Amino acid sequence: MTVTKELLHEAIEGLDDANLDEVYVLIKQFSLSSSTRKKPGLLSKLQRIQIDGPEDFAANSDAYVIGEKHA
């Protein structure tokens, strides 16, 4: 069975008003947990990379590799 928003609305309409607080809390908890479960994308991961090296590291990386320069 495919659950649609309409089915959810019907189910909520059938509840007593006393249960609405509980349903609202469940929906909010689910909403928050599902938004935090999303995996970060590639660009988000790349933004978190930190390289510790000299300012000219990219321009002179070959010199650092062969030992002409020292970090």
PDB file of N, CA, C and O in Angstrom:
ATOM      1  N   MET A   1       0.842  -1.166   0.000  1.00  0.00           N
ATOM      2  CA  MET A   1       0.000   0.000   0.000  1.00  0.00           C
ATOM      3  C   MET A   1       0.893   1.238   0.000  1.00  0.00           C
ATOM      4  O   MET A   1       1.834   1.324   0.790  1.00  0.00           O
ATOM      5  N   THR A   2       0.612   2.172  -0.859  1.00  0.00           N
ATOM      6  CA  THR A   2       1.346   3.426  -0.930  1.00  0.00           C
ATOM      7  C   THR A   2       0.669   4.452  -0.029  1.00  0.00           C
ATOM      8  O   THR A   2      -0.519   4.743  -0.172  1.00  0.00           O
ATOM      9  N   VAL A   3       1.441   4.987   0.887  1.00  0.00           N
ATOM     10  CA  VAL A   3       0.905   5.988   1.807  1.00  0.00           C
ATOM     11  C   VAL A   3       1.053   7.356   1.156  1.00  0.00           C
ATOM     12  O   VAL A   3       2.138   7.738   0.719  1.00  0.00           O
ATOM     13  N   THR A   4      -0.033   8.069   1.102  1.00  0.00           N
ATOM     14  CA  THR A   4      -0.040   9.412   0.535  1.00  0.00           C
ATOM     15  C   THR A   4      -0.376  10.425   1.614  1.00  0.00           C
ATOM     16  O   THR A   4      -0.794  10.056   2.711  1.00  0.00           O
ATOM     17  N   LYS A   5      -0.198  11.674   1.309  1.00  0.00           N
ATOM     18  CA  LYS A   5      -0.553  12.727   2.267  1.00  0.00           C
ATOM     19  C   LYS A   5      -2.049  12.689   2.563  1.00  0.00           C
ATOM     20  O   LYS A   5      -2.480  12.979   3.679  1.00  0.00           O
ATOM     21  N   GLU A   6      -2.832  12.327   1.550  1.00  0.00           N
ATOM     22  CA  GLU A   6      -4.277  12.249   1.749  1.00  0.00           C
ATOM     23  C   GLU A   6      -4.625  11.170   2.779  1.00  0.00           C
ATOM     24  O   GLU A   6      -5.489  11.375   3.631  1.00  0.00           O
ATOM     25  N   LEU A   7      -3.941  10.012   2.694  1.00  0.00           N
ATOM     26  CA  LEU A   7      -4.185   8.948   3.670  1.00  0.00           C
ATOM     27  C   LEU A   7      -3.788   9.397   5.070  1.00  0.00           C
ATOM     28  O   LEU A   7      -4.470   9.087   6.047  1.00  0.00           O
ATOM     29  N   LEU A   8      -2.700  10.114   5.159  1.00  0.00           N
ATOM     30  CA  LEU A   8      -2.272  10.628   6.467  1.00  0.00           C
ATOM     31  C   LEU A   8      -3.286  11.625   7.011  1.00  0.00           C
ATOM     32  O   LEU A   8      -3.617  11.603   8.197  1.00  0.00           O
ATOM     33  N   HIS A   9      -3.772  12.490   6.145  1.00  0.00           N
ATOM     34  CA  HIS A   9      -4.797  13.460   6.570  1.00  0.00           C
ATOM     35  C   HIS A   9      -6.046  12.744   7.075  1.00  0.00           C
ATOM     36  O   HIS A   9      -6.615  13.128   8.096  1.00  0.00           O
ATOM     37  N   GLU A  10      -6.471  11.701   6.358  1.00  0.00           N
ATOM     38  CA  GLU A  10      -7.649  10.947   6.785  1.00  0.00           C
ATOM     39  C   GLU A  10      -7.427  10.296   8.142  1.00  0.00           C
ATOM     40  O   GLU A  10      -8.314  10.298   8.995  1.00  0.00           O
ATOM     41  N   ALA A  11      -6.239   9.739   8.336  1.00  0.00           N
ATOM     42  CA  ALA A  11      -5.937   9.088   9.613  1.00  0.00           C
ATOM     43  C   ALA A  11      -5.931  10.106  10.744  1.00  0.00           C
ATOM     44  O   ALA A  11      -6.421   9.828  11.838  1.00  0.00           O
ATOM     45  N   ILE A  12      -5.379  11.276  10.481  1.00  0.00           N
ATOM     46  CA  ILE A  12      -5.344  12.322  11.504  1.00  0.00           C
ATOM     47  C   ILE A  12      -6.749  12.824  11.810  1.00  0.00           C
ATOM     48  O   ILE A  12      -7.081  13.081  12.967  1.00  0.00           O
ATOM     49  N   GLU A  13      -7.573  12.965  10.777  1.00  0.00           N
ATOM     50  CA  GLU A  13      -8.957  13.418  10.983  1.00  0.00           C
ATOM     51  C   GLU A  13      -9.723  12.454  11.878  1.00  0.00           C
ATOM     52  O   GLU A  13     -10.632  12.869  12.598  1.00  0.00           O
ATOM     53  N   GLY A  14      -9.369  11.176  11.842  1.00  0.00           N
ATOM     54  CA  GLY A  14     -10.067  10.177  12.637  1.00  0.00           C
ATOM     55  C   GLY A  14      -9.623  10.127  14.090  1.00  0.00           C
ATOM     56  O   GLY A  14     -10.224   9.410  14.889  1.00  0.00           O
ATOM     57  N   LEU A  15      -8.587  10.871  14.450  1.00  0.00           N
ATOM     58  CA  LEU A  15      -8.079  10.849  15.823  1.00  0.00           C
ATOM     59  C   LEU A  15      -8.871  11.789  16.731  1.00  0.00           C
ATOM     60  O   LEU A  15      -9.473  12.766  16.285  1.00  0.00           O
ATOM     61  N   ASP A  16      -8.846  11.457  18.006  1.00  0.00           N
ATOM     62  CA  ASP A  16      -9.402  12.363  19.014  1.00  0.00           C
ATOM     63  C   ASP A  16      -8.463  13.556  19.146  1.00  0.00           C
ATOM     64  O   ASP A  16      -7.254  13.437  18.945  1.00  0.00           O
ATOM     65  N   ASP A  17      -9.030  14.695  19.483  1.00  0.00           N
ATOM     66  CA  ASP A  17      -8.210  15.895  19.660  1.00  0.00           C
ATOM     67  C   ASP A  17      -7.160  15.704  20.756  1.00  0.00           C
ATOM     68  O   ASP A  17      -6.115  16.354  20.732  1.00  0.00           O
ATOM     69  N   ALA A  18      -7.427  14.838  21.694  1.00  0.00           N
ATOM     70  CA  ALA A  18      -6.487  14.587  22.789  1.00  0.00           C
ATOM     71  C   ALA A  18      -5.191  13.942  22.290  1.00  0.00           C
ATOM     72  O   ALA A  18      -4.150  14.072  22.934  1.00  0.00           O
ATOM     73  N   ASN A  19      -5.245  13.249  21.148  1.00  0.00           N
ATOM     74  CA  ASN A  19      -4.069  12.565  20.614  1.00  0.00           C
ATOM     75  C   ASN A  19      -3.250  13.429  19.655  1.00  0.00           C
ATOM     76  O   ASN A  19      -2.159  13.031  19.246  1.00  0.00           O
ATOM     77  N   LEU A  20      -3.755  14.589  19.300  1.00  0.00           N
ATOM     78  CA  LEU A  20      -3.077  15.407  18.298  1.00  0.00           C
ATOM     79  C   LEU A  20      -1.693  15.872  18.755  1.00  0.00           C
ATOM     80  O   LEU A  20      -0.769  15.950  17.946  1.00  0.00           O
ATOM     81  N   ASP A  21      -1.545  16.178  20.032  1.00  0.00           N
ATOM     82  CA  ASP A  21      -0.235  16.592  20.544  1.00  0.00           C
ATOM     83  C   ASP A  21       0.808  15.497  20.331  1.00  0.00           C
ATOM     84  O   ASP A  21       1.925  15.766  19.889  1.00  0.00           O
ATOM     85  N   GLU A  22       0.426  14.258  20.653  1.00  0.00           N
ATOM     86  CA  GLU A  22       1.350  13.135  20.493  1.00  0.00           C
ATOM     87  C   GLU A  22       1.726  12.929  19.028  1.00  0.00           C
ATOM     88  O   GLU A  22       2.891  12.692  18.710  1.00  0.00           O
ATOM     89  N   VAL A  23       0.750  13.018  18.148  1.00  0.00           N
ATOM     90  CA  VAL A  23       1.013  12.840  16.719  1.00  0.00           C
ATOM     91  C   VAL A  23       1.932  13.947  16.208  1.00  0.00           C
ATOM     92  O   VAL A  23       2.847  13.691  15.425  1.00  0.00           O
ATOM     93  N   TYR A  24       1.689  15.146  16.644  1.00  0.00           N
ATOM     94  CA  TYR A  24       2.527  16.281  16.224  1.00  0.00           C
ATOM     95  C   TYR A  24       3.972  16.072  16.666  1.00  0.00           C
ATOM     96  O   TYR A  24       4.899  16.310  15.891  1.00  0.00           O
ATOM     97  N   VAL A  25       4.165  15.631  17.898  1.00  0.00           N
ATOM     98  CA  VAL A  25       5.519  15.386  18.404  1.00  0.00           C
ATOM     99  C   VAL A  25       6.202  14.298  17.581  1.00  0.00           C
ATOM    100  O   VAL A  25       7.379  14.426  17.243  1.00  0.00           O
ATOM    101  N   LEU A  26       5.490  13.246  17.261  1.00  0.00           N
ATOM    102  CA  LEU A  26       6.057  12.170  16.444  1.00  0.00           C
ATOM    103  C   LEU A  26       6.468  12.672  15.064  1.00  0.00           C
ATOM    104  O   LEU A  26       7.543  12.334  14.569  1.00  0.00           O
ATOM    105  N   ILE A  27       5.621  13.469  14.453  1.00  0.00           N
ATOM    106  CA  ILE A  27       5.920  13.997  13.120  1.00  0.00           C
ATOM    107  C   ILE A  27       7.151  14.902  13.176  1.00  0.00           C
ATOM    108  O   ILE A  27       8.028  14.804  12.317  1.00  0.00           O
ATOM    109  N   LYS A  28       7.225  15.782  14.178  1.00  0.00           N
ATOM    110  CA  LYS A  28       8.373  16.681  14.309  1.00  0.00           C
ATOM    111  C   LYS A  28       9.659  15.892  14.550  1.00  0.00           C
ATOM    112  O   LYS A  28      10.696  16.223  13.976  1.00  0.00           O
ATOM    113  N   GLN A  29       9.612  14.853  15.390  1.00  0.00           N
ATOM    114  CA  GLN A  29      10.787  14.031  15.656  1.00  0.00           C
ATOM    115  C   GLN A  29      11.242  13.325  14.386  1.00  0.00           C
ATOM    116  O   GLN A  29      12.436  13.267  14.091  1.00  0.00           O
ATOM    117  N   PHE A  30      10.295  12.794  13.646  1.00  0.00           N
ATOM    118  CA  PHE A  30      10.626  12.118  12.399  1.00  0.00           C
ATOM    119  C   PHE A  30      11.237  13.096  11.404  1.00  0.00           C
ATOM    120  O   PHE A  30      12.218  12.783  10.731  1.00  0.00           O
ATOM    121  N   SER A  31      10.654  14.266  11.322  1.00  0.00           N
ATOM    122  CA  SER A  31      11.146  15.285  10.402  1.00  0.00           C
ATOM    123  C   SER A  31      12.578  15.680  10.742  1.00  0.00           C
ATOM    124  O   SER A  31      13.419  15.791   9.850  1.00  0.00           O
ATOM    125  N   LEU A  32      12.856  15.890  12.000  1.00  0.00           N
ATOM    126  CA  LEU A  32      14.208  16.267  12.425  1.00  0.00           C
ATOM    127  C   LEU A  32      15.200  15.142  12.214  1.00  0.00           C
ATOM    128  O   LEU A  32      16.321  15.389  11.768  1.00  0.00           O
ATOM    129  N   SER A  33      14.819  13.912  12.525  1.00  0.00           N
ATOM    130  CA  SER A  33      15.747  12.797  12.379  1.00  0.00           C
ATOM    131  C   SER A  33      16.016  12.484  10.914  1.00  0.00           C
ATOM    132  O   SER A  33      17.133  12.102  10.565  1.00  0.00           O
ATOM    133  N   SER A  34      15.023  12.635  10.057  1.00  0.00           N
ATOM    134  CA  SER A  34      15.253  12.342   8.641  1.00  0.00           C
ATOM    135  C   SER A  34      16.105  13.418   7.983  1.00  0.00           C
ATOM    136  O   SER A  34      16.840  13.126   7.040  1.00  0.00           O
ATOM    137  N   SER A  35      16.019  14.650   8.460  1.00  0.00           N
ATOM    138  CA  SER A  35      16.849  15.705   7.870  1.00  0.00           C
ATOM    139  C   SER A  35      18.301  15.568   8.304  1.00  0.00           C
ATOM    140  O   SER A  35      19.198  16.000   7.580  1.00  0.00           O
ATOM    141  N   THR A  36      18.554  14.979   9.467  1.00  0.00           N
ATOM    142  CA  THR A  36      19.937  14.796   9.912  1.00  0.00           C
ATOM    143  C   THR A  36      20.545  13.506   9.391  1.00  0.00           C
ATOM    144  O   THR A  36      21.757  13.318   9.491  1.00  0.00           O
ATOM    145  N   ARG A  37      19.741  12.618   8.841  1.00  0.00           N
ATOM    146  CA  ARG A  37      20.246  11.354   8.313  1.00  0.00           C
ATOM    147  C   ARG A  37      20.836  11.473   6.921  1.00  0.00           C
ATOM    148  O   ARG A  37      21.529  10.563   6.466  1.00  0.00           O
ATOM    149  N   LYS A  38      20.577  12.564   6.244  1.00  0.00           N
ATOM    150  CA  LYS A  38      21.048  12.686   4.879  1.00  0.00           C
ATOM    151  C   LYS A  38      22.566  12.709   4.844  1.00  0.00           C
ATOM    152  O   LYS A  38      23.211  13.410   5.624  1.00  0.00           O
ATOM    153  N   LYS A  39      23.124  11.930   3.924  1.00  0.00           N
ATOM    154  CA  LYS A  39      24.576  11.904   3.791  1.00  0.00           C
ATOM    155  C   LYS A  39      25.048  13.191   3.125  1.00  0.00           C
ATOM    156  O   LYS A  39      24.403  13.695   2.205  1.00  0.00           O
ATOM    157  N   PRO A  40      26.170  13.719   3.591  1.00  0.00           N
ATOM    158  CA  PRO A  40      26.691  14.921   2.941  1.00  0.00           C
ATOM    159  C   PRO A  40      27.180  14.582   1.530  1.00  0.00           C
ATOM    160  O   PRO A  40      27.692  13.491   1.278  1.00  0.00           O
ATOM    161  N   GLY A  41      27.015  15.521   0.639  1.00  0.00           N
ATOM    162  CA  GLY A  41      27.443  15.320  -0.731  1.00  0.00           C
ATOM    163  C   GLY A  41      28.952  15.466  -0.878  1.00  0.00           C
ATOM    164  O   GLY A  41      29.647  15.827   0.072  1.00  0.00           O
ATOM    165  N   LEU A  42      29.441  15.186  -2.055  1.00  0.00           N
ATOM    166  CA  LEU A  42      30.868  15.249  -2.333  1.00  0.00           C
ATOM    167  C   LEU A  42      31.426  16.643  -2.081  1.00  0.00           C
ATOM    168  O   LEU A  42      32.483  16.785  -1.467  1.00  0.00           O
ATOM    169  N   LEU A  43      30.729  17.667  -2.547  1.00  0.00           N
ATOM    170  CA  LEU A  43      31.236  19.023  -2.363  1.00  0.00           C
ATOM    171  C   LEU A  43      31.291  19.402  -0.884  1.00  0.00           C
ATOM    172  O   LEU A  43      32.212  20.100  -0.461  1.00  0.00           O
ATOM    173  N   SER A  44      30.327  18.956  -0.104  1.00  0.00           N
ATOM    174  CA  SER A  44      30.358  19.224   1.338  1.00  0.00           C
ATOM    175  C   SER A  44      31.560  18.558   1.987  1.00  0.00           C
ATOM    176  O   SER A  44      32.209  19.142   2.855  1.00  0.00           O
ATOM    177  N   LYS A  45      31.852  17.341   1.566  1.00  0.00           N
ATOM    178  CA  LYS A  45      33.013  16.634   2.102  1.00  0.00           C
ATOM    179  C   LYS A  45      34.311  17.335   1.699  1.00  0.00           C
ATOM    180  O   LYS A  45      35.226  17.473   2.511  1.00  0.00           O
ATOM    181  N   LEU A  46      34.382  17.770   0.456  1.00  0.00           N
ATOM    182  CA  LEU A  46      35.598  18.435  -0.016  1.00  0.00           C
ATOM    183  C   LEU A  46      35.834  19.757   0.705  1.00  0.00           C
ATOM    184  O   LEU A  46      36.982  20.142   0.930  1.00  0.00           O
ATOM    185  N   GLN A  47      34.759  20.457   1.071  1.00  0.00           N
ATOM    186  CA  GLN A  47      34.909  21.725   1.773  1.00  0.00           C
ATOM    187  C   GLN A  47      35.507  21.535   3.162  1.00  0.00           C
ATOM    188  O   GLN A  47      36.098  22.464   3.712  1.00  0.00           O
ATOM    189  N   ARG A  48      35.361  20.359   3.728  1.00  0.00           N
ATOM    190  CA  ARG A  48      35.869  20.108   5.076  1.00  0.00           C
ATOM    191  C   ARG A  48      37.334  19.687   5.089  1.00  0.00           C
ATOM    192  O   ARG A  48      37.933  19.588   6.159  1.00  0.00           O
ATOM    193  N   ILE A  49      37.920  19.437   3.925  1.00  0.00           N
ATOM    194  CA  ILE A  49      39.319  19.026   3.867  1.00  0.00           C
ATOM    195  C   ILE A  49      40.207  20.207   4.217  1.00  0.00           C
ATOM    196  O   ILE A  49      40.058  21.302   3.674  1.00  0.00           O
ATOM    197  N   GLN A  50      41.120  19.965   5.122  1.00  0.00           N
ATOM    198  CA  GLN A  50      42.071  20.996   5.512  1.00  0.00           C
ATOM    199  C   GLN A  50      43.474  20.479   5.251  1.00  0.00           C
ATOM    200  O   GLN A  50      43.830  19.389   5.697  1.00  0.00           O
ATOM    201  N   ILE A  51      44.266  21.249   4.537  1.00  0.00           N
ATOM    202  CA  ILE A  51      45.638  20.872   4.233  1.00  0.00           C
ATOM    203  C   ILE A  51      46.558  21.775   5.024  1.00  0.00           C
ATOM    204  O   ILE A  51      46.457  23.001   4.968  1.00  0.00           O
ATOM    205  N   ASP A  52      47.452  21.151   5.758  1.00  0.00           N
ATOM    206  CA  ASP A  52      48.419  21.895   6.540  1.00  0.00           C
ATOM    207  C   ASP A  52      49.747  21.856   5.786  1.00  0.00           C
ATOM    208  O   ASP A  52      50.410  20.820   5.736  1.00  0.00           O
ATOM    209  N   GLY A  53      50.121  22.972   5.212  1.00  0.00           N
ATOM    210  CA  GLY A  53      51.363  23.032   4.457  1.00  0.00           C
ATOM    211  C   GLY A  53      51.741  24.468   4.177  1.00  0.00           C
ATOM    212  O   GLY A  53      50.985  25.390   4.484  1.00  0.00           O
ATOM    213  N   PRO A  54      52.913  24.659   3.593  1.00  0.00           N
ATOM    214  CA  PRO A  54      53.352  26.021   3.273  1.00  0.00           C
ATOM    215  C   PRO A  54      52.481  26.655   2.205  1.00  0.00           C
ATOM    216  O   PRO A  54      51.798  25.955   1.456  1.00  0.00           O
ATOM    217  N   GLU A  55      52.503  27.998   2.131  1.00  0.00           N
ATOM    218  CA  GLU A  55      51.656  28.712   1.177  1.00  0.00           C
ATOM    219  C   GLU A  55      51.976  28.362  -0.267  1.00  0.00           C
ATOM    220  O   GLU A  55      51.079  28.358  -1.109  1.00  0.00           O
ATOM    221  N   ASP A  56      53.225  28.069  -0.570  1.00  0.00           N
ATOM    222  CA  ASP A  56      53.608  27.764  -1.952  1.00  0.00           C
ATOM    223  C   ASP A  56      53.586  26.267  -2.241  1.00  0.00           C
ATOM    224  O   ASP A  56      54.184  25.812  -3.217  1.00  0.00           O
ATOM    225  N   PHE A  57      52.907  25.509  -1.405  1.00  0.00           N
ATOM    226  CA  PHE A  57      52.897  24.052  -1.528  1.00  0.00           C
ATOM    227  C   PHE A  57      52.383  23.587  -2.889  1.00  0.00           C
ATOM    228  O   PHE A  57      52.995  22.724  -3.518  1.00  0.00           O
ATOM    229  N   ALA A  58      51.273  24.146  -3.343  1.00  0.00           N
ATOM    230  CA  ALA A  58      50.690  23.707  -4.615  1.00  0.00           C
ATOM    231  C   ALA A  58      51.598  24.064  -5.781  1.00  0.00           C
ATOM    232  O   ALA A  58      51.762  23.268  -6.706  1.00  0.00           O
ATOM    233  N   ALA A  59      52.187  25.247  -5.746  1.00  0.00           N
ATOM    234  CA  ALA A  59      53.025  25.696  -6.851  1.00  0.00           C
ATOM    235  C   ALA A  59      54.350  24.940  -6.892  1.00  0.00           C
ATOM    236  O   ALA A  59      54.908  24.737  -7.971  1.00  0.00           O
ATOM    237  N   ASN A  60      54.856  24.526  -5.748  1.00  0.00           N
ATOM    238  CA  ASN A  60      56.173  23.882  -5.690  1.00  0.00           C
ATOM    239  C   ASN A  60      56.115  22.481  -5.093  1.00  0.00           C
ATOM    240  O   ASN A  60      57.077  22.036  -4.467  1.00  0.00           O
ATOM    241  N   SER A  61      55.009  21.789  -5.280  1.00  0.00           N
ATOM    242  CA  SER A  61      54.858  20.479  -4.655  1.00  0.00           C
ATOM    243  C   SER A  61      55.936  19.504  -5.112  1.00  0.00           C
ATOM    244  O   SER A  61      56.386  18.671  -4.325  1.00  0.00           O
ATOM    245  N   ASP A  62      56.357  19.596  -6.372  1.00  0.00           N
ATOM    246  CA  ASP A  62      57.413  18.693  -6.859  1.00  0.00           C
ATOM    247  C   ASP A  62      58.725  18.940  -6.120  1.00  0.00           C
ATOM    248  O   ASP A  62      59.457  17.990  -5.839  1.00  0.00           O
ATOM    249  N   ALA A  63      59.035  20.191  -5.801  1.00  0.00           N
ATOM    250  CA  ALA A  63      60.262  20.492  -5.067  1.00  0.00           C
ATOM    251  C   ALA A  63      60.191  19.918  -3.649  1.00  0.00           C
ATOM    252  O   ALA A  63      61.206  19.472  -3.115  1.00  0.00           O
ATOM    253  N   TYR A  64      59.024  19.926  -3.044  1.00  0.00           N
ATOM    254  CA  TYR A  64      58.876  19.347  -1.716  1.00  0.00           C
ATOM    255  C   TYR A  64      58.998  17.833  -1.775  1.00  0.00           C
ATOM    256  O   TYR A  64      59.580  17.228  -0.875  1.00  0.00           O
ATOM    257  N   VAL A  65      58.462  17.214  -2.813  1.00  0.00           N
ATOM    258  CA  VAL A  65      58.502  15.760  -2.937  1.00  0.00           C
ATOM    259  C   VAL A  65      59.939  15.262  -3.101  1.00  0.00           C
ATOM    260  O   VAL A  65      60.324  14.274  -2.475  1.00  0.00           O
ATOM    261  N   ILE A  66      60.723  15.925  -3.923  1.00  0.00           N
ATOM    262  CA  ILE A  66      62.095  15.452  -4.158  1.00  0.00           C
ATOM    263  C   ILE A  66      63.079  15.982  -3.121  1.00  0.00           C
ATOM    264  O   ILE A  66      64.257  15.626  -3.160  1.00  0.00           O
ATOM    265  N   GLY A  67      62.629  16.817  -2.205  1.00  0.00           N
ATOM    266  CA  GLY A  67      63.450  17.257  -1.092  1.00  0.00           C
ATOM    267  C   GLY A  67      64.196  18.543  -1.299  1.00  0.00           C
ATOM    268  O   GLY A  67      65.015  18.901  -0.453  1.00  0.00           O
ATOM    269  N   GLU A  68      63.960  19.267  -2.384  1.00  0.00           N
ATOM    270  CA  GLU A  68      64.631  20.542  -2.612  1.00  0.00           C
ATOM    271  C   GLU A  68      64.168  21.588  -1.609  1.00  0.00           C
ATOM    272  O   GLU A  68      64.933  22.473  -1.224  1.00  0.00           O
ATOM    273  N   LYS A  69      62.914  21.482  -1.190  1.00  0.00           N
ATOM    274  CA  LYS A  69      62.352  22.394  -0.194  1.00  0.00           C
ATOM    275  C   LYS A  69      61.865  21.578   0.983  1.00  0.00           C
ATOM    276  O   LYS A  69      61.497  20.412   0.841  1.00  0.00           O
ATOM    277  N   HIS A  70      61.866  22.209   2.154  1.00  0.00           N
ATOM    278  CA  HIS A  70      61.378  21.553   3.367  1.00  0.00           C
ATOM    279  C   HIS A  70      60.264  22.374   3.968  1.00  0.00           C
ATOM    280  O   HIS A  70      60.337  23.602   4.022  1.00  0.00           O
ATOM    281  N   ALA A  71      59.227  21.684   4.422  1.00  0.00           N
ATOM    282  CA  ALA A  71      58.071  22.366   5.004  1.00  0.00           C
ATOM    283  C   ALA A  71      58.368  22.961   6.351  1.00  0.00           C
ATOM    284  O   ALA A  71      57.490  23.567   6.965  1.00  0.00           O
TER     285      ALA A  71
END
